[in-house]
Amino acid sequence: MSLPRTASQTVGPFFGFALPWPDGPCAVPEGTPDAIWLRGRVLDGRGEPVPDALVETWQADADGLFDHPDDPRIGDRGGPAGRAPGTGFRGFGRCPTDERGAWSILTVKPGRVPGREGGLQAPHVDVSVFARGLLTRLVTRIYFADEPEANAADAVLALVPEDARATLIADAAPDGYRFDIRLQGDRETVFFDV
């Protein structure tokens, strides 16, 4: 008996039991005051949805502090990232895309964090995208359209050609912000070499 050869894959499709988890799309617990939804779609070069991608986010909280012991600004403020224990903010979210390429993360709008040159970075969310056809993750950032002054002063955003910066800006939506990730094509999202 001869079986057909298994198709080769790079990063995906993903095993449902290994990467996603039930509250993965919640960087904060549901019901958190000032919580917002980051929502969007992952699209390929033809504008078609990518139904088996995985979107991960990592960010600071509303005060600009990370939920990580290496954040040097924690000092004696208490629990993770200087918050009182039990706030539930973890700063990390993970959401697989659905058949429409849609993803969503419940979080809070991040505060400004220090930049390498001593100034403050604009509020942003770091994003990793994993999908079929990719040998490694793609890394980008989400900035917010309602932060024009902070965005104009952001050293990282300033490195992006002016005509491509719009691909990193999330637009306001009724329950948070909308940010589509385009893997290729005319309006390809800017990805960073990290």
C-alpha positions in Angstrom: 0.0 0.0 0.0 1.3 3.4 -0.9 0.0 6.6 0.8 0.2 10.0 -0.8 2.9 12.3 0.4 2.0 14.8 3.1 2.1 18.4 1.8 5.0 20.4 3.2 4.3 23.3 5.5 6.4 26.1 6.8 4.8 27.7 9.9 1.2 26.7 9.6 -1.5 25.4 9.7 -1.4 25.3 13.4 -2.4 22.5 15.8 -5.4 23.8 17.7 -4.4 22.1 20.9 -0.9 23.6 21.0 -0.9 27.4 20.4 -4.3 29.0 21.0 -5.9 28.8 24.5 -9.4 29.8 25.6 -8.5 33.3 27.0 -5.6 33.9 24.6 -7.4 36.8 22.9 -7.8 38.6 26.3 -4.7 40.6 27.4 -7.0 41.9 30.1 -10.0 40.1 31.7 -13.4 40.8 30.2 -15.1 43.7 32.1 -11.8 45.6 32.7 -12.5 49.3 32.9 -11.3 51.1 29.7 -10.8 47.8 27.8 -10.8 48.1 24.1 -10.9 45.6 21.2 -8.1 45.5 18.6 -9.7 43.9 15.6 -8.7 43.3 12.1 -8.0 40.8 9.4 -4.9 39.1 8.0 -5.0 39.3 4.2 -2.7 37.9 1.5 -1.2 39.7 -1.5 -4.5 39.3 -3.5 -6.6 40.7 -0.6 -7.9 37.3 0.3 -8.3 36.3 4.0 -5.6 34.1 5.6 -7.8 31.7 7.6 -5.0 29.9 9.5 -2.8 32.7 10.7 -1.9 33.5 14.3 -1.6 37.0 15.7 0.3 37.7 18.9 0.4 41.0 20.7 2.7 42.4 23.4 2.3 45.8 25.0 2.6 48.1 28.0 -0.3 48.9 30.2 -2.1 52.3 30.2 0.6 53.7 32.4 3.4 52.6 30.0 4.6 49.7 32.2 5.2 46.1 31.0 4.0 43.0 32.8 7.5 41.7 33.0 10.0 41.6 35.9 12.7 43.1 33.6 10.8 46.4 33.3 13.3 48.7 35.2 10.6 51.1 36.1 8.7 48.7 38.4 10.7 49.6 41.5 8.6 49.3 44.7 5.2 49.7 43.0 3.8 46.3 43.9 2.8 43.5 41.6 3.7 42.8 38.0 4.5 46.0 36.1 4.0 48.0 39.2 0.3 47.3 39.5 -1.5 46.1 42.5 -1.8 42.3 42.3 -5.0 41.0 40.8 -5.5 43.5 38.0 -5.3 40.8 35.4 -3.3 42.7 32.8 -0.8 40.4 31.2 0.2 42.5 28.2 0.2 39.4 25.9 -2.6 38.2 23.6 -2.8 35.5 21.0 -5.6 34.9 18.6 -5.9 32.6 15.6 -7.7 34.0 12.5 -11.1 32.6 11.5 -12.2 31.7 8.0 -12.6 35.4 7.2 -9.0 36.1 8.3 -10.4 38.0 11.3 -8.6 38.3 14.7 -9.4 40.3 17.8 -7.6 41.0 21.1 -9.2 42.5 24.2 -6.8 44.9 25.9 -6.2 48.5 27.1 -4.7 51.3 25.1 -1.0 51.3 26.0 0.7 54.3 27.5 4.0 55.7 26.3 7.2 53.9 27.0 10.8 55.2 27.0 12.7 55.0 23.7 16.4 54.2 23.2 17.3 57.8 22.7 15.7 58.9 25.9 12.4 60.3 24.6 9.0 58.6 24.8 7.7 56.3 22.1 4.1 56.8 20.9 1.5 54.4 22.4 1.9 51.2 20.3 1.3 47.4 20.4 4.0 45.0 19.1 2.6 42.4 16.8 3.9 39.0 15.5 2.1 37.2 12.7 2.6 33.5 12.0 1.0 32.0 8.9 1.5 29.4 6.2 4.2 30.2 3.7 6.2 32.1 6.3 9.5 30.7 7.5 9.7 33.0 10.4 7.2 35.3 12.1 6.5 38.8 10.8 6.8 41.6 13.3 5.0 44.9 13.1 3.5 47.6 15.3 0.1 49.1 15.8 0.0 52.8 16.4 -3.2 54.8 17.0 -4.7 57.4 14.7 -5.9 59.5 17.6 -2.3 60.1 18.8 -0.9 62.3 16.0 1.5 64.3 18.2 3.0 61.3 19.8 3.2 59.5 16.5 5.0 62.4 14.9 7.6 62.3 17.6 8.1 58.5 17.6 11.7 57.6 16.6 10.7 54.1 15.3 7.7 55.4 13.2 10.0 58.1 11.8 12.2 55.4 10.3 9.3 54.2 8.1 9.0 56.0 4.8 6.2 58.6 5.1 4.1 57.0 2.4 4.1 53.7 4.2 3.4 54.9 7.8 -0.4 54.6 7.3 0.0 50.8 7.2 0.9 51.0 10.9 -1.9 53.2 12.1 -5.1 51.7 13.6 -8.3 53.5 13.0 -10.8 54.1 15.7 -13.8 51.8 15.8 -16.9 51.8 18.0 -15.4 49.4 20.6 -11.7 50.1 20.1 -9.5 50.1 17.0 -9.3 48.4 13.6 -6.0 47.2 12.1 -5.8 45.0 9.0 -2.5 43.2 8.3 -1.7 42.9 4.7 1.1 40.3 4.0 1.9 41.6 0.5 0.6 43.8 -2.2 0.0 47.5 -2.8 -0.8 48.3 0.8 1.5 45.8 2.4 1.9 46.3 6.2 5.4 47.5 7.1 7.3 44.7 8.9 10.4 45.1 11.0 13.6 43.1 10.8 14.2 42.1 14.4 
